[in-house]
């Protein structure tokens, strides 16, 4: 998983270096950050064993949290 994250990050930096305009770079950075955050949250909902259920719960996806999640919280 870390290998894929590093590959995506390196490709992302390479793409940002090819964009000449500063404002376009900022827009691309924010857009990809939103896309990756949404993908992470979606994966944490559908596969809570591999991703953080707690993050999805904090971001408001409470109804998708597993039934055991509230019981194991201290």
Residue pairs with C-beta under 8 A, 6 or more apart in sequence:
8 36
12 32
15 28
16 25
16 28
16 29
19 25
19 28
40 51
40 55
41 55
41 56
41 59
41 61
43 50
43 51
44 51
44 52
44 53
44 55
44 56
45 56
45 61
45 64
48 56
48 65
48 66
48 69
53 65
53 66
53 69
56 64
56 65
57 65
57 69
